[in-house]
Amino acid sequence: MSIYPSATPSNLETQHMTFRFNTPRRRRLVAAGASIAIAALALTACASGSGSDASESPAGEEGFGDITLQLSWIFNEEFAGEYLADTNGYYEEAGFSSVKLVPGPSGGIPELLGGTADIALSDSVQIGSAIANESAPLKIIGATFQANPFTILSLEAGGNIATPDDLKGKKIGVQDSNLTLFKALLAANDIDASDLTIVPVQYDPAPLVNGEVDGFVAYLTNEAISVEMAGIPTTNLPFADNGLPFVAETVTVTDDTIANSREMLKAFLVAEIRGWSDALADPQAGADLAIEKYGVDLDLDPAKTLAGAEAQNKLIVSSETEENGLFTISEALQKLTIESLAGAGIVLDAADLFDMTLLDEVYEENPDLIAYAG
C-alpha cells in the first residue's frame, strides 16, 4: 500500500455549497509500507550524494549551484516562505544558482533516497517511520510548523467534539492514510477504538456536512477553514493540544548531505528563515504569489488562500521560536514529538530523528535572524 494519496488535487464542490479547498492533502502518515521498501532500493544512491550541483564547501565565486526542493503538497499557500525566498532573491543571495521547487503530494523519501531531491519538506511521522522501520539514513534539521495542523473537525450543531471524551459513541470519518495517526490519538487519550465507530472517508468533508459522520480528520489550515467559510459553525479538537504535539512540515535531508554539503544546507536555512520572516510579516504577499505565480494553474480561491496563510502562521511561531528563531525544535519539543511517534508504534530516540546542529550554527553565525518579528 502506498503511503502517498492517489487522488488528484482539485477544488471540491457539493450541491449546495462550494468548498474551495487547496485540496485536502496527503495525509500520508501511516507506517511505511511498500513505498518505503521501494525507496530503500535507492539507498545506494545516497552514497554518492544528492543529484544537484551543490558545492561541498562554503559558497565562493561559483556558489552552490542548482538544488531541488521537494514540496509535500501542491503549490498553494503552504509554501509562502519558499515563494518569497525565491521571488525576493534570498536563495540567490545565499549562493544558489536556482532552487527548483517541485510540488507534491509527496513525503520526499523516495526523492531524497533516490537522489532526485536535495531537501524535502515532509513530516516527523513519515520520516520517523522510515528511519525506525527501514533504517533510512534521514534526519530532520528544522521544522516550519512547531505544532502540527491535524484536527478532528465537527459541526457545532452536530458532533461538537471539543474534548477527547466527546469522541466516544461518535462516528468519525478517517482517511486510510490517517488511520494509524488517529489510533495514536485514541491511545494518547486512553480511548479504545471500540468506544466509537471509524468510518472510511476520502478528503472531501461532505460526509461531515451531510451528517454521515460526527467528526472528520482534517487540517486546521484547510478543511476547517473551508467549512467555516461556507457559513457552518464548527468545533475543532487539535491533535497538538490533545496528546500528539509533533512537529510538521519538516526540513529533511539525508545523512550523506549533512556530511558532505553542510555549508549548502546552512545557506539554504538562512534563505528559508528570511523567506518565512517575510511570510509572517505579510501573509497576503505569500498568498498572492500562490495565486498569481506558483499555483496559477490551480484556480485557488483568494479568500481561502489568505485565510490558510494566516492560520498556518499561528502554527509556525511559538514562545520558543520567539526566543530561538524560526525552524528551531527545542529539546522539549523533540521529546514530545518522540513520545507522539511512540503512540503510533514508531520507537526512536531524538538523536535518531533530529540533527539541530546546523540550525544552531546558522543562528550563532547570523544572530540577527532570530528576530524574525523585528
Phi, psi and omega in degrees: 000133180284147175270004179250142180290146180266345183294142177276130179303136179199166173275131187256143181229148169248174187296321187253353179209151181255123175259105181272073179284152171257055246317152192331295168125151158006290186040053185263045190253049174252162178301142186297128179245237186298323182297321179291323178298319177295317180297328181297336178296339182268005184303327181296335179294334182293331183298333181263006178089183183280173187270023182254181176261019185298136179290153177266001181232167180308147184299126175249218180296327182274345179068202183261358179075211182260139172228165180240130177249116177275120178273156183276343187213185183290173182283065174254197186291349184302336184246036181304320180296322178292319179300318182288324176297322179287308184294321183274003174082014183289324176297316180296316180295334178281350176113011181262137173292320175197155171238108182279119178267118182252118182288154176268205016281137176194148173273353175084353185292309178300322182293318179294312183287332179274353177083010179270351174225145178271327183217146178226144170265117188224217178212157186290332180291311181292316179294318178298321178296318180296321179290314184290320187266333185235005182054036179296132182280071185234154175216147171268126182249004178174168180216129177292311182268117175287334176231134181287152186268010182290145180209157164265110181270133176219164179271137180303323181270007181240248182294326179046057185273100184253341180226159178305322180297336179292345178290332184297133179080001183260161172262119185245123177281121183229127176288150182306317184287350179254003186297316179298317180294318180296320178294329176293323176298317178298314181298321181294340182244019177053043177248130178276141181301335180288349180280355181211178179244122177269123182249119178296130178222171172262212187256352175282124182282014178307320178301328177288312181298324182276358177084011179285334175227159180268335180216162188210128177291123188214183176248136175299332183266005183225267187299324180300323178288317183299316181292318177299319181291342175278002177088019182250113179299136184233168174232140180240145173238086185294134178300320185297334181264000186225050170101351181230069183273052181275152179284159182218173185050058186277142173276110189239139181217172176275158175300325181297319180293322176299317183290323190250347182224043185300313182294327176298315180295321178296319178297320178298316180298322177300312180297321178297316180299319179295318180296316181285334173298320177293320181295323178291323181287330184215080181300332179296324181297316178293320178297318180297320179294324177297316184286315191264342185233289189287320179251031186300332181273000186265354181055050181289142179280123185303314182295316180294321181295316178295318179298321178295319179297318180291322181291318182291331179300330179290336178274342185277328183257153178201175177298329180286323177290327177298326181273322189247348180107161180296153176075350181292147176232104184295164177300324179294318180288327174299316180298317179296321178296315179299319178293323177297316180296323179300326177295338177262011179081017180253106187257116182214160165266157180303322181293338178286332189254325188244146167223099184264007184293328179294315180293324175302316180292322179301313183285332175293322181276338182226064186300337180294337182289341181297324185275063183293337181266004184279000000 
